[in-house]
């Protein structure tokens, strides 16, 4: 089994990295945290031009086909850059509508999601009750435990902020909203959407961890103690090496999960990528010292993402339980 991206896939990732590198993403993240969605939405439109969002929709609805590996590669770059918004949720909605097989619903919502003209957010049974960035989303979808897919009422009330100020959480209305579909087909489609959401969150975690490690390596080369860069100290080298190993061991699990989309594989990838990102955050915080706590430093934008992403779409305990179920006979 090949775990390395093809030349075409690598070129796609480089294109995204180049675009995001010139897009002043930190400014968009800070604006998003303050409730200004315009810079983040403009960035989404630029990303749509690369075909990124088309990777979660079939060709019959202006997509490029359901391509989880290519989309996961793209979401590593989104995590590396710290792009704000309900990116995972919008992609999961595209998958849900594609898997549902309802042509009317697909034609109604998928073109806007593929073209990057709209955000969507989503809650699923067994997941978080909060809809991410529902105030910025044109559509808020909910799937109930009874298998009902509804278009929830627009977000109202005060946002609940997570550790990451750019993750704005809203509680959808407990009842009401437009009933779009119901029955076993909704449950099956929701299961597929949940696996994609978990996979793409794992990919984001991997990108966040890489960004934190890269910034920390650059910092320890510049910061000195006793006239010597702290990066030359053996204890610092060991800490950075452990962080790198955690990320590198997580990476093939993410690619394997994207190839199989098996629940156990996806859960294993989410577990390892989430823990690796969190370890990278703790390493970055320790080696930056007090300056790592300052909001003015861009590093804080990634530090604050690591813990919420580790828990989003599958906490470590939930992922461990899923992995155990996948290897337990019967």
PETARA-V692167 format. One record per pair of residues at least 4 apart in sequence whose ideal C-beta (glycine too) atoms are under 8 Angstrom apart, sorted by the first residue. I is the first residue (numbers start at 1). J is the second residue. D is the distance in Angstrom with one decimal. If there is no record, write none. Layout:
BEGIN
I/J/D
I/J/D
END
This chain:
BEGIN
1/256/7.4
1/259/7.3
3/251/8.0
3/252/4.7
3/255/4.9
3/256/7.0
5/9/3.7
5/10/4.9
5/13/7.0
5/69/7.9
5/73/6.1
5/255/8.0
6/10/6.9
7/11/6.3
8/12/6.6
9/13/6.6
9/69/7.3
9/70/6.0
9/73/5.6
10/14/6.3
11/15/6.4
12/16/6.7
12/50/7.4
12/70/6.6
12/73/6.6
12/74/7.0
13/17/6.3
13/73/5.0
13/74/7.0
13/76/7.1
13/77/5.7
14/18/6.2
15/19/6.4
15/50/5.9
16/20/6.1
16/47/7.4
16/50/6.1
16/52/6.9
16/74/5.7
16/77/4.1
16/78/7.6
17/21/6.0
17/77/5.2
17/80/7.1
17/81/7.7
18/22/6.9
19/23/6.2
19/46/6.3
19/47/7.2
19/50/6.7
20/25/5.9
20/77/6.3
20/78/7.6
20/80/7.6
20/81/3.8
20/83/6.8
21/81/7.5
23/28/7.3
23/43/5.7
23/46/6.8
23/81/7.5
24/28/6.7
24/39/7.9
25/29/6.2
25/43/6.9
25/81/4.8
25/82/5.7
25/83/6.0
26/30/6.5
26/82/7.0
26/298/4.9
26/301/5.8
27/31/6.3
27/39/6.4
28/32/6.2
28/39/3.8
28/40/4.9
28/42/7.8
28/43/5.4
28/83/7.6
28/84/6.2
29/33/6.6
29/40/7.8
29/82/5.6
29/83/7.8
29/84/4.9
29/166/5.1
29/301/5.2
30/34/6.7
30/166/8.0
30/301/7.7
31/36/4.0
31/37/7.7
31/38/7.2
31/39/4.8
31/40/7.0
32/36/6.8
32/37/6.3
32/39/7.3
32/40/4.7
32/84/3.9
32/85/6.9
32/136/7.8
32/166/4.8
32/168/7.9
33/84/7.7
33/165/3.7
33/166/4.6
33/168/7.9
35/135/7.5
35/159/8.0
35/168/7.8
37/41/5.4
37/85/7.8
37/135/7.9
37/136/4.4
38/42/6.3
39/43/6.4
40/44/6.5
40/83/7.6
40/84/4.8
40/85/5.0
40/136/7.4
41/45/6.7
41/85/7.7
41/119/7.4
41/136/7.4
42/46/6.8
43/47/6.4
43/83/6.4
44/48/6.4
44/85/6.2
44/87/7.9
44/116/5.2
44/119/7.1
45/49/7.1
45/116/5.0
45/117/7.5
46/50/7.8
47/52/5.0
47/53/7.2
47/78/7.8
47/83/7.6
47/116/6.4
48/52/6.6
48/53/5.3
48/54/8.0
48/114/7.6
48/115/5.8
48/116/2.4
48/117/7.7
49/116/7.5
50/74/7.9
51/55/6.9
51/64/5.9
52/71/7.4
52/74/4.9
53/57/7.6
53/90/7.1
53/91/7.0
53/94/7.2
53/113/6.2
53/114/5.4
53/115/7.6
53/116/5.5
54/62/7.0
54/63/4.6
54/64/4.1
54/114/5.0
55/63/7.3
55/64/5.4
55/65/7.4
55/66/7.6
55/67/4.6
55/70/5.2
55/71/4.1
55/74/6.9
56/63/6.9
56/66/6.5
56/67/8.0
56/71/5.8
56/91/4.4
56/92/8.0
56/94/4.0
56/95/5.4
56/98/7.4
56/113/7.9
56/196/7.1
57/61/5.2
57/62/7.0
57/63/2.8
57/64/7.5
57/65/7.9
57/66/7.4
57/94/4.8
57/97/7.9
57/98/5.7
57/110/5.2
57/113/7.0
57/114/5.0
58/63/5.3
58/65/6.1
58/66/6.5
58/98/5.4
59/63/5.9
59/64/6.7
59/65/5.7
61/98/7.3
61/106/5.2
61/107/6.9
61/110/4.1
61/111/6.5
61/114/6.9
62/110/7.1
62/111/5.3
62/114/4.9
62/115/7.2
63/94/7.4
63/98/7.6
63/110/7.0
63/114/5.2
66/95/6.8
66/98/6.2
67/71/5.9
68/72/6.0
68/196/6.5
68/199/6.2
68/258/4.5
68/259/7.9
68/261/6.1
69/73/6.7
69/255/6.7
69/258/4.1
69/259/6.2
70/74/6.7
71/75/6.3
71/91/6.6
71/196/8.0
71/200/6.6
71/258/7.9
72/76/6.8
72/199/5.9
72/200/6.4
72/202/7.7
72/203/4.2
72/254/6.2
72/255/7.4
72/257/8.0
72/258/4.5
73/77/7.3
73/203/7.4
74/78/6.5
74/203/7.9
75/79/6.3
75/87/7.1
75/88/7.4
75/91/8.0
75/200/4.6
75/203/3.8
75/204/5.2
75/207/7.0
76/80/6.3
76/203/4.8
76/204/7.4
76/206/5.2
76/207/4.2
76/210/7.5
76/254/7.9
77/81/6.3
77/207/6.1
78/83/4.5
78/87/5.9
78/204/6.2
78/207/6.5
79/83/7.9
79/203/6.6
79/204/3.6
79/205/6.5
79/206/6.5
79/207/2.6
79/208/4.5
79/210/7.8
79/211/7.3
79/305/7.7
79/309/7.5
80/207/3.7
80/208/7.1
80/210/5.4
80/211/4.7
81/207/7.5
81/211/7.5
82/208/7.2
82/211/6.9
82/301/5.1
82/302/5.7
82/305/6.5
83/87/6.5
84/133/7.9
84/166/4.5
85/90/7.8
85/119/6.1
85/133/6.0
85/136/6.6
86/90/5.5
86/119/5.4
86/120/6.9
86/121/4.4
86/122/8.0
86/132/4.8
86/133/4.4
86/136/7.1
86/137/5.8
87/91/6.6
87/200/7.6
87/204/7.8
88/92/6.1
88/132/8.0
88/197/5.2
88/200/4.7
88/201/5.4
88/204/6.9
88/312/7.6
88/313/6.9
89/93/6.4
89/119/8.0
89/120/6.3
89/121/4.4
89/122/4.7
89/131/7.7
89/132/5.6
89/133/7.7
89/137/7.6
89/197/7.0
90/94/6.8
90/113/5.8
90/118/7.9
90/119/5.6
90/120/4.7
90/121/7.4
90/137/7.8
91/95/6.6
91/196/6.5
91/197/7.5
91/200/5.8
92/96/6.2
92/122/5.4
92/193/4.4
92/194/7.3
92/196/5.4
92/197/4.1
92/200/7.5
93/97/6.3
93/109/7.2
93/113/6.5
93/120/4.1
93/121/7.7
93/122/5.2
93/139/7.2
93/141/5.6
93/193/7.1
94/98/6.2
94/110/6.2
94/113/5.1
94/114/7.1
94/120/7.9
95/99/6.0
95/189/7.8
95/192/5.8
95/193/4.7
95/196/4.6
96/100/6.2
96/122/7.1
96/141/7.1
96/143/7.7
96/149/7.7
96/189/4.9
96/190/6.3
96/192/7.1
96/193/3.8
97/102/7.4
97/105/5.7
97/106/5.1
97/109/5.8
97/110/5.7
97/189/7.7
98/106/6.8
98/110/7.2
99/188/6.8
99/189/4.0
99/192/4.6
99/193/7.0
100/105/6.5
100/106/7.5
100/149/7.5
100/181/6.3
100/185/5.9
100/186/6.7
100/189/4.3
101/185/6.7
101/189/7.9
102/106/6.3
102/180/7.8
102/181/5.9
103/107/6.1
104/108/6.3
105/109/6.3
105/180/5.9
105/181/6.8
106/110/4.9
107/111/7.2
109/113/6.2
109/120/7.2
109/139/6.5
110/114/5.9
111/115/6.1
112/117/4.7
112/118/4.2
112/138/7.3
113/117/8.0
113/118/6.1
113/120/6.0
118/137/7.7
118/138/4.0
118/139/6.7
119/133/6.8
119/136/5.4
119/137/4.3
119/138/6.1
119/139/7.9
120/137/5.5
120/138/6.7
120/139/4.5
120/140/7.4
120/141/6.4
121/131/4.6
121/132/5.4
121/133/5.9
121/134/5.2
121/137/4.3
121/139/7.5
121/140/5.2
121/141/7.3
122/131/7.1
122/140/7.6
122/141/4.8
122/142/7.4
122/143/7.7
122/193/7.0
122/197/7.5
123/127/6.3
123/128/6.8
123/129/6.4
123/130/7.2
123/131/5.3
123/141/7.6
123/142/4.9
123/143/7.2
123/172/6.1
124/143/5.1
124/190/5.2
124/193/6.7
124/194/5.1
124/197/7.7
125/143/6.1
125/144/6.7
125/145/4.5
125/190/6.9
126/194/7.7
127/194/6.7
127/197/8.0
127/313/6.5
128/169/7.9
128/312/7.1
128/313/7.8
129/171/6.3
129/172/7.9
130/160/6.7
130/169/3.9
130/170/6.3
130/171/5.9
131/137/7.5
131/140/5.3
131/142/7.6
131/152/7.3
131/155/7.1
131/169/7.3
131/170/5.1
131/171/7.4
131/172/5.1
132/167/6.2
132/168/7.2
132/169/6.3
132/170/8.0
133/137/6.0
133/167/7.4
133/168/5.2
133/170/7.9
134/140/4.9
134/152/7.8
134/154/7.7
134/155/3.6
134/168/7.9
134/170/3.9
134/172/6.9
135/155/4.5
135/159/6.5
135/168/6.4
135/170/6.5
136/168/7.7
137/155/7.6
139/151/6.2
140/151/7.0
140/152/4.2
140/153/7.8
140/154/7.2
140/155/6.6
140/170/7.9
140/172/5.9
141/149/6.6
141/150/7.2
141/151/6.2
141/152/7.1
141/180/7.8
142/149/7.6
142/150/5.1
142/152/5.0
142/172/5.3
142/177/7.0
143/147/7.3
143/148/7.0
143/149/5.3
143/150/7.8
143/186/6.2
143/187/7.9
143/190/4.4
144/148/4.5
144/150/7.3
146/182/7.6
147/182/5.7
147/183/5.7
147/184/6.7
147/186/4.7
147/187/4.6
147/190/7.9
148/179/6.2
148/181/7.7
148/182/4.6
148/186/6.8
149/179/7.6
149/180/4.6
149/181/4.6
149/182/6.8
149/186/4.8
149/189/8.0
149/190/7.7
150/176/7.9
150/177/4.2
150/178/6.3
150/179/5.6
150/180/6.3
151/177/5.4
151/178/4.3
151/180/5.8
152/172/4.2
152/173/5.7
152/176/7.8
152/177/4.4
153/172/7.6
153/173/4.8
153/176/6.1
153/177/5.5
155/159/8.0
155/170/4.4
155/172/7.8
157/170/6.9
157/171/7.2
159/168/4.1
159/169/6.3
159/170/5.9
160/168/7.7
160/169/4.3
160/170/7.3
160/171/7.6
161/165/5.7
161/167/7.3
161/168/6.5
161/169/7.1
162/167/4.4
162/169/6.1
162/308/4.7
163/167/7.9
163/304/5.4
163/307/5.2
163/308/5.3
164/304/4.3
164/305/5.0
164/307/7.9
164/308/4.8
164/309/8.0
165/304/6.8
166/301/7.5
166/304/7.9
166/305/7.8
167/305/7.9
167/308/5.5
172/177/7.8
173/177/6.4
181/185/7.0
181/186/5.2
182/186/5.9
183/187/7.6
184/188/6.3
185/189/6.2
186/190/6.1
187/191/6.5
188/192/6.8
189/193/6.2
190/194/6.2
191/195/6.7
192/196/6.5
192/261/7.8
193/197/6.2
194/198/6.4
194/313/7.2
195/199/6.3
195/261/5.6
195/263/6.2
195/266/5.0
196/200/6.1
196/261/7.6
197/201/6.3
197/313/4.6
198/202/6.5
198/266/5.1
198/267/6.9
198/269/8.0
198/270/4.9
198/313/4.5
198/314/4.9
198/319/7.8
199/203/6.6
199/254/7.4
199/257/5.5
199/258/6.0
199/261/7.2
199/266/5.1
199/269/6.6
199/270/7.3
200/204/6.5
201/205/6.5
201/270/6.4
201/274/7.8
201/309/6.0
201/312/5.2
201/313/4.5
201/314/7.4
202/206/6.6
202/250/7.9
202/254/5.4
202/257/7.0
202/266/7.4
202/269/4.6
202/270/4.3
202/272/7.9
202/273/4.0
202/274/6.8
203/207/6.7
203/254/5.9
203/273/7.2
204/208/6.3
204/305/8.0
204/309/5.7
205/209/6.3
205/250/8.0
205/270/7.6
205/273/4.1
205/274/4.9
205/276/7.0
205/277/4.0
205/306/7.4
205/309/5.0
205/310/6.5
206/210/6.5
206/247/6.6
206/250/6.2
206/251/6.3
206/254/5.9
206/273/4.8
206/276/7.1
206/277/7.0
207/211/6.4
208/212/6.4
208/277/4.8
208/280/7.4
208/281/7.8
208/302/5.5
208/305/5.1
208/306/5.7
208/309/6.3
209/213/6.3
209/243/7.6
209/246/7.7
209/247/5.0
209/250/7.8
209/273/7.4
209/276/5.0
209/277/3.9
209/279/7.6
209/280/3.9
209/281/7.8
209/306/7.3
210/214/6.2
210/247/6.3
210/280/7.8
211/215/6.4
211/302/5.1
212/216/6.2
212/277/7.4
212/280/4.1
212/281/5.7
212/283/7.4
212/284/4.5
212/299/7.5
212/302/5.1
212/303/7.0
212/306/7.1
213/217/6.3
213/240/7.1
213/243/5.5
213/244/6.3
213/247/6.7
213/280/5.1
213/283/7.4
213/284/7.5
214/218/6.6
215/219/6.3
215/284/6.7
215/298/8.0
215/299/5.6
215/302/7.4
216/220/6.4
216/240/6.8
216/243/7.8
216/280/7.7
216/283/6.1
216/284/4.5
216/287/5.4
216/288/6.9
217/221/6.7
217/231/7.2
217/240/6.3
218/222/6.9
219/223/5.9
219/287/6.8
219/288/5.9
220/229/6.7
220/230/5.0
220/231/3.6
220/236/5.7
220/240/7.4
220/287/5.7
221/229/5.5
221/231/4.8
222/229/6.9
223/229/6.8
223/230/5.2
223/231/7.9
224/228/5.9
224/229/5.5
224/230/6.8
225/230/5.5
225/233/8.0
228/232/5.7
228/233/7.7
230/236/5.5
230/287/7.3
231/236/5.8
231/237/7.3
231/240/7.9
232/236/7.7
232/237/7.8
233/237/6.9
234/238/6.3
235/239/6.5
236/240/6.4
236/287/6.3
237/241/6.1
238/242/6.4
239/243/6.6
239/283/5.4
239/286/7.3
239/287/6.9
240/244/6.3
240/283/6.8
240/287/7.8
241/245/6.3
242/246/6.5
242/279/7.4
242/283/7.8
243/247/6.7
243/276/7.7
243/279/5.6
243/280/5.1
243/283/4.7
244/248/6.1
245/249/6.0
246/250/6.4
246/272/7.8
246/275/7.0
246/276/4.0
246/279/5.1
246/280/7.5
247/251/6.6
247/276/4.8
247/280/6.8
249/253/7.6
249/272/6.7
249/276/7.6
250/254/6.4
250/269/7.2
250/272/4.0
250/273/4.5
250/275/7.7
250/276/4.4
251/255/6.8
252/256/6.0
253/257/6.3
253/265/7.5
253/268/5.4
253/269/4.3
253/272/5.1
253/273/7.2
254/258/6.5
254/269/4.5
254/273/5.8
255/259/6.5
256/260/6.3
256/265/5.6
256/269/7.1
257/261/7.0
257/262/7.5
257/265/4.3
257/266/4.5
257/268/7.0
257/269/3.8
257/270/7.9
260/265/4.8
261/265/7.4
261/266/6.5
262/266/6.7
262/326/7.0
263/267/6.2
263/322/5.7
263/325/7.7
263/326/6.1
264/268/6.3
264/322/6.2
264/323/5.3
264/325/7.1
264/326/2.5
264/327/6.7
265/269/6.4
265/326/7.7
266/270/6.3
266/322/8.0
267/271/6.2
267/314/6.4
267/318/7.7
267/319/4.1
267/320/7.7
267/322/3.6
267/323/5.0
267/326/7.3
268/272/6.3
268/319/7.2
268/323/5.2
269/273/5.8
270/274/5.8
270/313/7.1
270/314/5.0
270/319/5.0
271/275/6.4
271/314/7.8
271/316/5.8
271/319/4.0
271/320/6.4
271/323/6.9
272/276/6.1
273/277/6.4
274/278/6.4
274/309/6.6
274/310/3.6
274/311/7.5
274/316/6.5
274/319/7.7
275/279/6.3
275/310/6.8
275/316/6.7
276/280/6.4
277/281/6.5
277/305/7.9
277/306/4.7
277/309/6.4
277/310/6.3
278/282/6.6
278/306/5.0
278/307/6.2
278/310/5.0
279/283/6.3
280/284/6.2
280/306/6.9
281/285/6.3
281/302/7.3
281/303/5.2
281/306/3.6
281/307/7.1
282/286/6.3
283/287/6.1
284/288/5.9
284/292/6.4
284/299/6.4
284/302/7.7
284/303/6.3
285/292/4.6
285/293/7.6
285/303/6.2
286/292/8.0
287/292/8.0
288/292/3.3
288/297/7.8
288/299/6.5
290/294/7.9
291/297/6.1
292/297/7.0
292/299/6.1
292/300/7.4
292/303/6.8
293/300/7.6
294/300/6.7
295/300/5.3
296/300/7.9
298/302/7.9
299/303/5.9
300/304/6.0
301/305/7.1
302/306/7.0
304/308/7.5
305/309/5.4
306/310/6.3
307/311/6.8
308/312/5.9
310/315/7.8
310/316/6.9
311/315/4.8
311/316/7.6
314/318/4.9
314/319/4.8
314/322/7.4
315/319/7.0
316/320/6.3
317/321/6.5
318/322/6.5
319/323/6.4
320/324/6.3
321/325/6.5
322/326/6.5
323/327/6.7
324/328/5.9
END
